[in-house]
Amino acid sequence: MTHPPGARDRFEAIYHAYYPVIHQYAARRTGSPEDTADVLSETFLTAWRRIADVPEGEHARLWLYGVARHVLANQRRAQSRRAGLTERLKDAWATRSDSGAAGLDHVREAFDGLSVHDREVLALACWEGLSGPEIGKVLGCTGTAARIRLHRARKRLASALGPATVEEEQAIVELRGENL
C-alpha cells in the first residue's frame, strides 16, 4: 500500500491529536482495557489505511468517532456470535457424554492430534474469528488457498472426532457460515 508524500506526518498528527478522545470514547463503551485497545488499534489502522479519506482539521475527530462506532458494532456482533456458538457447542457436547468436560477433552485430544498447520488454520478461523482472505494474509497465501486449507483441516478434525450428533452437526454448520 503506497501513501502520498506526507501521509505519515499527517497520520502521526491525527493520532497524537485525537488518541485521547478516541480512547475515552472506546473506554466508556467497552468492558475491558483489552477491548478498548482493540477498538483503538482498529480505528487508527483504518485511519492509516484510508489516510487520504480522513477529513482535514476538526472534522477528522468526527470521522474517527464514526470509524470507532463501526468497530464497536463489529466487536459486539462478533462477541454475540461467539457467545451463541459457545453455548450451542457446550449444549451439544454435554448431550454427547455424561460430562461436558469429557466432551471437551475429546475435542482437545482430536485437535492436538492434528498437524501444526491444521491446528493453526482452525485456530485462526475459530478462535480468532478470521475469514478465509484474512487467514490467507496471515499464512502468506491466497484467500482461496486458505479456504481450501481450512476445509481440509475441518475434515481431518471431523474424522478425528468421529460421528457427530445432530446438535453438533447444526453447530458446525453455523460455525462454517461464520468464518467464510
N, C-alpha and C positions, 0 to 999 in steps of 0.2 A: 504494500500500500504506500503510495507516494503522496506526500502532502506538499502544499505550496510553500514557498520560502516564508519563513517567519511563523509557520504553524506551531512549532514547538514553543516559541516565546509566547505566542498568543494563548496556547493551551495552559502553559505554566501560570500566566497572569490570571486566567479564568479560574484555575484550580486554587491558587492562593487567595483570590478574592472571594470565592464562593464556597470553598470547602466547609468553613464553619457553619454557614446557614444550611447547607445541604445535609451536613452531619446532624444538626439539630432536627431538621425535618424528618430524616430517616429514624433517628433515635426515638423520637416521640411516637413513631408508628410501628416499630418492631419490638419483639420481645426479648432480644438479647444483643449484646455487643457484637456477636458474630454476624447476626442478621443485618445489623446496621452496617458493618464493614462490607458485607456482600452488596448491599444496596449502593453504598458509596463507590465501590470498585466498578460495578456495572454501569452506574451513572457516568462516572468520569471516563470509563473506557468508551462508552458511546460518544461522549463529547470529543474524545480524541479521534475516534474513527470518523466522526462527522463534523470535524472542526470547521469545515467550510460552511456548514449549515447553522452553526451557532451564531445567533444574532449578536450584534455589537452592543457594547455598553450594558446598562442595567437590564436590558431585555435578555441577556444571557442567563441571568439568575432565574427568570421565569421559565426559560427554555429548560434549564437544568431541573427545576421543580417538576416540570412536565415529564421529563425523562425519568426522574426518581419515582414519580407516581406510577408510571408504567412498569418500572422494575418491581416496585412493591406489589402491584397487582399480579404480575407474573410469579413472584415469590409466593404470594398467598395461594394462587391456583396450584402451584407445584406442591406446596405443603398439604393442601387439601387432598390432592390426588394421592400423594404418598401415604397420608393417614388412612384414607379409604382403602387403598390397596393393602396396606399393612394389616388392617382389621380383617379384610376378607381372607387374606392368606393365613392369618392366625386362626380364624374360624375353620378354614379348610384343613389346616394341619392338626387342629385339635380333634376334628372328627376322624382323621386318618389313624390316630393312635390314642391310647389311653391318656397320654400326656402330650400337651403341645410342645413341651421341651424336647421330648423324644423325637417328635416330628422334625423339629428344627435341627436336632443333632443329625438326623438322616440327611437333611438338606446340606448341612455343613460338611458332612463326610463326602457327599456326592460332589459338592463344589470343590473341596480340597483335592479330590481325585482328578480333577480336570488339569489340563496343561496350564502353564503360566499365562499363555496368550489367551486361552479361552476364559480364564478367570478374570483377566484384565478387561476384555471386551464386555463381558457380562457385568462386571462391577461398574464400568463407565456408563453402561445403559441403565442398570437398575439402581445402583447406589448413588451415582452422580446425576442421573436423570438426563444424560446427553442423548441427542438424536444421532442418527446414522452419520450425517455430514459432520457433526461435531466430533464424534468418535474418530472419524477419518482424519480430522485435523490433529487430534491428539496422537493418533498412531502413525501419522505420516503417510496416509493412503487416501484414496478417493472415498467419498461418501458411499458409493456403490460397493466398493470392496469392504468397507466397514460393515455395511448391512449384511453382506454375504457372510463375513466372519461371525457376526452376531447371530445370524440364523443358524449357522453350523454349530456354534458354541451352545446355543439353546437346545439344539437337537441332541448334542452329546450330553448335556446336563439332564435332559428329559430321559435319555436312555439310562443314565446312571441312577436316576431316581426311581425308575420303574414305572409301572402303570399308575396313572393319576385318577383320583376320584372326580366326580362330576364338578364338585365345588372348586377343586384345584384347577381343572381344565378351564373353567369360567374365569378364574382369577388370572391364569396365564394368558388367556386371550385378551383380557383387558390390559394386562401389563404390556403385551406386544404392541397394542394400539397406542400406548402412551409414548413409546420411545422411538417410533419410526415414522 
